[in-house]
Amino acid sequence: VQLVESGGGLVQPGGSLRLSCAASGFTFSMYDMSWYRQAPGKERELAATIASAGGTTTYADSVKGRFTISRDNAKNTMYLQMNSLKPEDTAVYYCRARRSWQRYWGQGTQVTVSS
């Protein structure tokens, strides 16, 4: 099982980034997928979730209206489009797969929002 995040980097406030999470080793389409983030000195928090079939999405209040989660089950990949980025969005972003009691995590990708 492998989840590999990519697309992080340094961006100015107000800018955009698109994160990707490439999955392998399990049946991606059967798993709910989420993006979590962890800022320095803070606990890991849930940013967004998308159901296995892709029809239902939920967002943390802090990212609602700015971030969009999506998935392509044919490519075994999940995405997070992040717009209007703020310094407080600076964190390591992790993808997670969940089905019943099973949980898989990626290694994370750093997003830094700074001028």
C-alpha positions as CSV (number, residue, x, y, z in Angstrom):
1,V,0.0,0.0,0.0
2,Q,1.3,3.4,-0.9
3,L,0.0,7.0,-0.9
4,V,2.3,9.6,-2.4
5,E,1.5,13.3,-2.1
6,S,2.9,15.9,-4.4
7,G,2.4,19.5,-5.5
8,G,3.4,21.3,-2.3
9,G,5.7,24.3,-2.2
10,L,6.1,27.9,-1.4
11,V,3.3,30.3,-2.6
12,Q,2.5,33.9,-1.8
13,P,-0.7,34.8,0.1
14,G,-3.7,34.8,-2.3
15,G,-2.0,32.3,-4.6
16,S,-3.1,28.8,-5.5
17,L,-1.7,25.2,-5.4
18,R,-3.0,21.9,-6.5
19,L,-2.0,18.8,-4.4
20,S,-2.2,15.3,-5.7
21,C,-2.3,12.0,-3.9
22,A,-1.4,8.9,-5.9
23,A,-2.6,5.6,-4.5
24,S,-1.4,2.1,-5.2
25,G,-1.7,-1.4,-3.5
26,F,-5.4,-1.2,-2.6
27,T,-8.7,-0.8,-4.3
28,F,-8.8,3.0,-4.4
29,S,-12.4,3.4,-5.5
30,M,-13.7,1.6,-2.4
31,Y,-12.1,4.0,0.0
32,D,-13.2,7.3,1.4
33,M,-10.3,9.8,1.0
34,S,-9.3,12.8,3.0
35,W,-6.8,15.5,3.2
36,Y,-5.4,16.3,6.7
37,R,-2.9,19.0,7.6
38,Q,-0.6,19.7,10.5
39,A,0.9,23.1,11.2
40,P,4.0,23.5,13.4
41,G,3.2,23.0,17.0
42,K,-0.4,22.1,16.3
43,E,-2.4,18.8,16.1
44,R,-3.2,17.3,12.8
45,E,-6.6,18.4,11.6
46,L,-9.0,17.3,8.9
47,A,-9.3,19.6,6.0
48,A,-11.5,17.8,3.5
49,T,-13.1,14.4,2.7
50,I,-14.5,12.9,-0.4
51,A,-16.6,9.7,-0.4
52,S,-15.5,6.6,-2.3
53,A,-17.8,7.2,-5.3
54,G,-16.9,10.9,-5.3
55,G,-20.4,12.3,-4.8
56,T,-20.1,13.6,-1.2
57,T,-17.5,16.1,0.0
58,T,-17.1,17.8,3.3
59,Y,-14.8,20.6,4.4
60,A,-13.5,22.2,7.5
61,D,-14.9,25.7,8.1
62,S,-11.4,27.1,7.8
63,V,-11.0,26.0,4.1
64,K,-14.6,26.0,2.9
65,G,-15.1,28.1,-0.2
66,R,-11.4,28.1,-0.9
67,F,-10.4,24.5,-1.2
68,T,-11.9,21.8,-3.5
69,I,-11.3,18.1,-3.1
70,S,-11.8,15.8,-6.0
71,R,-10.8,12.3,-7.1
72,D,-10.3,10.3,-10.3
73,N,-10.9,6.7,-9.6
74,A,-9.7,5.7,-13.0
75,K,-6.3,7.2,-12.2
76,N,-6.3,6.2,-8.5
77,T,-5.6,9.8,-7.6
78,M,-7.1,12.4,-5.3
79,Y,-6.6,16.1,-5.6
80,L,-6.9,19.2,-3.5
81,Q,-7.2,22.5,-5.3
82,M,-6.3,25.3,-2.9
83,N,-7.1,28.9,-3.8
84,S,-6.9,32.2,-1.9
85,L,-4.2,30.7,0.2
86,K,-3.4,32.4,3.6
87,P,-0.3,32.2,5.8
88,E,-2.4,30.1,8.3
89,D,-2.7,27.4,5.6
90,T,1.0,26.7,6.1
91,A,1.3,23.0,7.1
92,V,2.3,19.6,6.0
93,Y,-0.6,18.1,4.1
94,Y,-1.3,14.4,4.3
95,C,-3.7,12.2,2.4
96,R,-5.5,9.4,4.1
97,A,-7.6,6.4,2.8
98,R,-10.3,4.9,5.0
99,R,-12.5,1.9,4.7
100,S,-14.1,0.4,7.7
101,W,-11.3,-0.2,10.2
102,Q,-8.5,0.3,7.6
103,R,-6.5,3.5,7.5
104,Y,-3.6,4.3,5.2
105,W,-1.5,7.5,5.3
106,G,0.8,9.2,3.0
107,Q,4.1,10.8,4.0
108,G,3.0,14.4,3.5
109,T,3.9,17.4,1.4
110,Q,4.9,20.8,2.7
111,V,2.8,23.8,1.9
112,T,4.2,27.2,2.9
113,V,2.3,30.4,2.3
114,S,4.5,33.4,2.8
115,S,5.5,36.7,1.1
